[in-house]
Amino acid sequence: MGWFDTWFDETDWPTGARLDPFRDAVWQLSLNGEIKGWVTTSVTPMRSFPFFWSKLECMRNQVHWADGKDEDVDEDYSPE
């Protein structure tokens, strides 16, 4: 296994238990019992500065409205 394969190896990536409910999840949005849309979330590994050595997780979420419109994807990074 070369350095390139090791660089992208995700088997030893740290995972935060607080993010577990957001791993490949779908959340329903409703108002007064009427479905307004959904929020989809995923958690993916990422590298961060300095020099991309830090291994972190990134949460992505997107709102999908019942009328078919989608919001832009929002990314949230670790506070570290």
PEGI-V610772 format. One record per pair of residues at least 24 apart in sequence whose C-alpha atoms are under 6 Angstrom apart, sorted by the first residue. I is the first residue (numbers start at 1). J is the second residue. D is the distance in Angstrom with one decimal. If there is no record, write none. Layout:
I_J_D / I_J_D
This chain:
36_66_5.3 / 37_64_5.5 / 37_65_4.1 / 37_66_4.6 / 38_63_5.8 / 38_64_5.2 / 39_63_4.5
